[in-house]
């Protein structure tokens, strides 16, 4: 029988003969140096079994890269989800909403509570806890968002209690009575309520590394502890709290304090932008811990609603938002035995809040100190 070595050489279409090896594998023609390179059945690019092509990544390395990428993706997804779940579990809740029929848009009521732990009676007759900060934030269905400061000494009708200062509603009936009073004053149904202890303001400021605040007058106020040289300064939590509390040394009284409170919250919001937190998980945890520790939400709200509130606050304090107070006609109105109060314009106030609700007011500052 014919053996492999006795087979004739193969012939190419052009007639050239190619030598054939004993095992059936072909040999390439000799190169310029006379050497011959064996060629296997799989062709010249096929490596030996178990080998690798020089320069190509190994299968094990590719698997490692894929595994690391998968872990990164999981971490990026799991961290914010876990942070939200953790934060949501830390938020305190209180009964606050009235259950009134909703009005168009979304309305938030933000308060800063200042507990009188010694049980003393304030000069205006309120006792126990009261609120020095009352902010109404409204997001209309269309139109600019509005952040309106309601002076704590605003003279209002308090349901089931008669006329008195607005902050007396909080002292007498806590969040539920304050919500009902604000709804009666503004004609807007409160959808979400958020309350922060004033001591917590300092903790939040410290958690973001301090803020820069501005006031254009020298101040040395013993009641609030605010000591200030006219201009802008970087402050810590203690100084920020005094900045927000000061009233008696301000010629604009409650209106001036409301302006500084809005400035403080805006400064904190600027320090907690997503871009400044995304690569700093330690700062995220510190901020959430400080904020939720001093924060109380209504019975129906959660951390997601709080995030929406923060976005709405940014919009309202931005160039396309509305900030200020309702129309004020008297900063020293004395209707009886409740002392000095702030009187709103009885004719313009309902029109003002209807425009806030409908989003028909143009962006900019509103209200403020009445002109003579």
Residue pairs with C-beta under 8 A, 6 or more apart in sequence:
4 20
4 22
4 23
4 24
5 22
7 20
9 17
9 18
9 19
9 20
10 17
10 18
10 20
10 26
11 17
11 18
12 18
18 26
18 27
18 29
19 26
19 27
20 26
20 27
21 27
21 38
24 41
25 38
25 39
25 40
25 41
26 39
27 36
27 37
27 38
27 39
28 36
28 37
28 39
28 44
29 36
30 36
31 37
37 44
40 46
45 53
47 53
52 58
79 281
83 281
83 284
83 285
83 288
84 303
84 304
86 288
87 288
87 292
87 303
88 302
88 303
88 304
90 288
90 289
90 292
90 293
91 292
91 295
91 296
91 297
91 302
91 303
91 306
92 292
92 295
92 296
92 297
93 296
93 297
93 298
93 299
93 301
94 174
94 175
94 193
94 195
94 296
94 297
94 298
94 299
95 175
95 176
95 298
95 299
96 175
96 176
96 179
96 190
96 193
96 195
96 298
96 299
97 176
97 179
97 190
97 191
97 193
97 298
97 299
97 300
98 176
98 179
98 180
98 183
98 189
98 190
100 183
100 189
101 189
102 189
102 191
103 187
103 188
103 189
103 357
104 140
104 141
104 357
104 358
105 138
105 139
105 140
105 141
105 357
105 359
106 138
106 139
106 191
106 192
106 308
106 312
107 136
107 137
107 138
107 139
107 188
107 189
107 190
107 191
107 192
108 136
108 137
108 138
108 190
108 191
108 192
108 193
108 194
108 309
108 312
109 134
109 135
109 136
109 137
109 178
109 179
109 182
109 190
109 192
109 193
109 194
110 133
110 134
110 135
110 136
110 137
110 194
110 195
110 196
110 309
111 131
111 133
111 134
111 135
111 170
111 175
111 178
111 193
111 194
111 195
111 196
112 131
112 132
112 133
112 195
112 196
112 197
112 198
112 201
112 244
112 261
113 129
113 130
113 131
113 170
113 195
113 196
113 197
113 198
114 129
114 130
114 131
114 132
114 197
114 198
114 245
115 128
115 129
115 197
116 122
116 127
116 128
116 129
116 130
119 127
119 128
120 127
121 127
122 130
123 339
124 153
124 165
124 167
124 168
124 338
124 339
125 164
125 168
125 338
125 339
126 165
126 167
126 168
126 171
126 172
127 171
128 171
129 170
129 171
129 174
130 152
130 167
130 168
130 170
130 171
131 152
131 167
131 170
131 178
131 195
132 152
132 167
132 198
132 245
132 257
133 152
133 198
133 244
133 258
133 261
134 149
134 150
134 151
134 152
134 166
134 167
134 178
134 182
135 147
135 148
135 149
135 150
135 261
135 262
135 265
136 146
136 147
136 148
136 149
136 150
136 182
136 186
136 188
137 145
137 146
137 147
137 148
137 309
137 312
137 313
137 316
138 145
138 146
138 148
138 188
138 356
138 357
139 145
139 312
139 315
140 146
140 356
140 357
140 358
140 359
141 359
142 359
143 358
143 359
143 360
143 361
144 315
144 316
144 320
144 321
144 322
144 359
144 361
144 362
144 363
145 312
145 315
145 316
145 321
145 322
146 316
146 321
146 322
146 323
146 356
146 361
146 366
147 262
147 313
147 316
147 317
147 321
147 322
147 323
148 322
148 323
148 324
148 325
148 326
148 356
148 366
148 367
149 255
149 258
149 259
149 261
149 262
149 323
149 324
149 325
150 166
150 182
150 185
150 325
150 326
151 166
151 254
151 255
151 258
151 325
151 328
151 342
152 165
152 166
152 167
152 254
153 165
153 166
153 167
153 254
153 340
153 341
153 342
154 165
154 166
154 185
154 326
154 341
154 342
154 343
154 344
155 163
155 164
155 165
155 166
155 333
155 335
155 338
155 341
155 342
155 343
155 344
156 163
156 164
156 165
156 166
156 169
156 181
156 184
156 185
157 163
157 181
157 184
157 185
158 164
158 168
158 169
158 172
158 177
158 181
159 177
159 180
159 181
159 184
161 168
161 169
161 172
161 173
161 177
163 335
163 338
164 338
165 338
165 339
165 341
166 178
166 181
166 182
166 185
168 338
169 177
169 178
169 180
169 181
170 177
170 178
173 180
175 193
175 195
175 298
179 190
179 193
182 188
182 190
183 189
183 190
185 349
185 353
186 353
186 356
187 350
187 353
187 354
187 357
188 353
188 356
188 357
192 297
192 298
192 300
192 301
192 305
192 309
193 297
193 298
193 301
194 295
194 296
194 297
194 298
194 301
194 306
194 309
195 295
195 296
195 297
196 204
196 291
196 294
196 295
196 296
197 294
198 241
198 244
198 245
199 241
199 294
200 290
200 291
200 293
200 294
200 295
201 237
201 240
201 241
201 244
201 264
201 294
202 236
202 237
202 238
202 240
202 241
203 237
203 290
203 293
203 294
204 237
204 268
204 287
204 290
204 291
204 294
205 211
205 235
205 236
205 237
205 240
205 241
205 264
205 268
206 236
206 237
206 290
207 283
207 286
207 287
207 289
207 290
207 291
208 268
208 271
208 272
208 283
208 287
209 271
209 283
210 234
210 235
210 236
210 237
210 240
211 234
211 235
211 240
211 264
211 267
211 268
211 270
211 271
212 232
212 233
212 234
212 235
212 267
213 232
213 233
213 235
213 240
213 243
213 260
213 263
213 264
213 267
214 231
214 232
214 233
214 263
215 228
215 230
215 231
215 243
215 260
216 230
216 231
217 228
217 230
218 228
218 229
218 230
219 226
219 227
219 228
219 246
219 249
219 250
220 226
220 227
220 228
220 249
221 227
221 242
221 246
221 248
221 249
223 245
223 246
223 247
223 248
224 242
224 245
224 246
224 247
224 248
224 249
225 238
225 242
225 245
226 239
226 242
226 243
226 245
226 246
226 249
227 242
228 243
233 239
235 243
240 264
243 260
243 264
244 257
244 260
244 261
244 264
245 257
246 257
246 260
247 253
247 254
247 256
247 257
250 256
250 257
252 259
252 331
252 369
253 331
254 331
254 342
255 325
255 328
255 331
255 367
255 368
255 369
258 325
262 317
262 323
265 313
265 317
266 313
266 317
269 310
269 313
269 314
269 317
272 287
272 310
276 283
277 283
277 284
277 287
292 303
295 306
297 305
297 306
315 321
316 322
316 323
317 323
319 363
320 363
321 363
322 356
322 361
322 362
322 363
322 364
322 365
322 366
323 365
323 366
324 365
324 366
324 367
324 368
325 366
325 367
325 368
326 344
326 345
326 349
326 352
326 353
326 367
327 344
327 345
327 348
327 349
327 352
327 367
328 342
328 343
328 344
328 345
328 367
328 368
328 369
328 370
329 343
329 344
329 345
329 370
330 342
330 343
330 370
331 342
331 369
331 370
332 340
332 341
333 340
333 341
333 342
333 343
334 340
334 341
335 341
352 361
352 366
352 367
355 361
